[in-house]
Amino acid sequence: MAERTLTGQLGGPVPAGIEALADNEKQDLSDALRDARHRQARALAEAGEEGLKYVPALLRGTIRKVVGL
């Protein structure tokens, strides 16, 4: 299960060094990767919102749609 999850998260085959890990270690790695991606997405969203403070208020809605926020 963890190996399939890691394959999906890595976007390709799992490197040989990771294949050598025990199943519980692979699951820990998978969980850590998922958590890191969530933190990164949250930080990017916050940075995008922070950047909008420099855009005139009348344009913010349009800019949000264009940028995808």
C-alpha positions in Angstrom: 0.0 0.0 0.0 2.7 2.5 1.0 4.7 1.7 -2.1 1.7 2.5 -4.4 1.2 5.7 -2.5 4.9 6.6 -2.8 4.8 5.8 -6.5 1.9 8.2 -6.9 3.5 10.9 -4.8 6.9 10.7 -6.6 5.3 10.5 -10.0 7.3 7.5 -11.0 9.0 4.3 -9.8 10.3 4.2 -6.2 14.1 4.4 -6.1 15.9 1.3 -5.0 17.0 2.7 -1.7 13.4 3.4 -0.7 12.3 -0.1 -1.8 14.7 -1.5 0.8 12.8 0.2 3.6 10.4 -1.8 5.8 6.7 -1.3 5.1 6.2 0.9 8.2 9.1 3.1 7.2 7.7 3.5 3.7 4.3 4.5 5.3 6.1 7.1 7.5 7.9 8.5 4.4 4.6 8.6 2.5 2.9 10.4 5.4 5.8 12.9 5.7 5.7 13.6 1.9 1.9 14.2 2.1 2.2 16.5 5.1 5.0 18.5 3.4 3.0 19.0 0.3 0.0 20.2 2.3 2.2 22.7 4.2 3.7 23.8 0.9 0.3 24.3 -0.7 -0.9 26.3 2.3 2.2 28.4 2.3 1.8 29.1 -1.4 -1.9 30.1 -0.9 -0.9 32.4 1.9 1.8 34.0 -0.2 -0.6 34.5 -3.1 -3.1 36.2 -0.8 -0.3 38.3 0.7 0.8 39.4 -2.8 -2.8 40.5 -3.6 -2.4 43.3 -1.0 -0.3 45.1 -3.6 -3.0 44.9 -6.3 -5.7 47.6 -6.3 -8.9 46.4 -4.6 -11.0 46.7 -7.8 -8.8 44.3 -9.6 -8.3 41.6 -6.9 -11.3 39.5 -7.9 -10.2 39.3 -11.5 -6.6 38.6 -10.6 -7.7 35.8 -8.2 -9.6 34.2 -11.1 -6.7 34.5 -13.5 -4.2 33.2 -11.0 -6.5 30.5 -9.6 -6.7 31.6 -6.0 
